[in-house]
Amino acid sequence: MDIYFSPLACSMASRIALYEAGATACFREVDPKTKLLEDGSSYLEVYALGLVPAIRTEQGDLITENAAVLQYIAERYPDADLQPVPGLERTQMQQWLCFIGTELHKGLFALLFDRKLPADTKAQALQKAESRFAYVAEHLAFREFFLSRFSVADAYLFAVLNWHIATPVDLKRWPVLADYYARLKERPSISRALREEHALYAAEQARHKAA
Amino acid sequence: MDIYFSPLACSMASRIALYEAGATACFREVDPKTKLLEDGSSYLEVYALGLVPAIRTEQGDLITENAAVLQYIAERYPDADLQPVPGLERTQMQQWLCFIGTELHKGLFALLFDRKLPADTKAQALQKAESRFAYVAEHLAFREFFLSRFSVADAYLFAVLNWHIATPVDLKRWPVLADYYARLKERPSISRALREEHALYAAEQARHKAA
């Protein structure tokens, strides 16, 4: 399996899921600026929109979009128990994947990271996100994970919350979220993913500076 | 089953799915402005964020987020064949649900509909969406539906494309999408949903005007 990612992007959730599963995969780094892969070829030839993550399965199919990629990994490695069995909890996992993708990732962080957007658009997105963070915090109070055990929804939330470091989002305002983030950071799959992607991110920044 | 919706919102996809399944459900209208239900009670008591759609299942559980609600309906009424069996096609359906939700719904239309956002933010969103529409159009060329047959992903795309009427999005620029939209509009479940929700939307607008 080939997995296309950019360091510290939302694709880090897929890396976490793969490490949880003890799966071997070929990690293909996509430069978010140039859309080039390490071998100099263009990622746009793989996926025209250039978004990560994407997976090239062993059968040769390309799977894109975080929620689908994460559920594919959970399905592909059932022994890792990365998603609940079909039923209410599975539905709830799909609900959280969708919520993180739309309300937090696209509705907030994607806007904050967009250099071309005006400051008032970002301020408005931050203001709107208050109720979203409070809602997730309320769900996670007295819970270790989104569901009864760790699932790919937690991997996705961690990857997204990790962006608070580079944005004005102040996690400390929601102590439940700050605790959740700190706790998950110590999880072996996550601390390894974070360490590796931080190093790759630093190298990417150095490359951009040199260019 | 109770389904919470607002006329012509993305919740129309759930109505289409329910009509496809020939299911009976109690449709509870949420005024998008006041967040009040028809009986005068507040929808915020049901779902603190006030977003539609949401489903109250026969077992009393609340399910939110379009992708989860649609997959729940497909699961609940298996005879309607609203989603492929687990495997590659199911993954592809999840991919399209996620794509529509993040790239088209949140990444474009949610910004266009937000009255507080500046014009240049909307212009930039429209510009970015060009490649997204082209990507969907490329997939749908020579295909009747997203997958080998009608699925909840089509219900969602139709509900989102329907917003072109109220925005500067010009579907005719992607003839494949204009054809798809026109074709699906004739589908009995969709023409019925559209007719009913148009009437409810007109009544909602009249109420707002009178208030």
Interface residues (C-beta under 8 A of the other chain):
Chain A: A48 L49 Q59 D61 I63 T64 E65 N66 A67 A68 Q71 Y72 E75 P86 L88 T91 Q92 Q94 Q95 W96 L97 C98 F99 G101 T102 E103 H105 K106 G107 A110 D114 K116 L117 P118 D120 T121 Q124 S131 R132 Y135 E138
Chain B: A48 L49 Q59 D61 I63 T64 E65 N66 A67 A68 Q71 Y72 E75 P86 L88 T91 Q92 Q94 Q95 L97 C98 F99 G101 T102 E103 H105 K106 G107 A110 D114 K116 L117 P118 D120 T121 Q124 S131 R132 Y135 E138
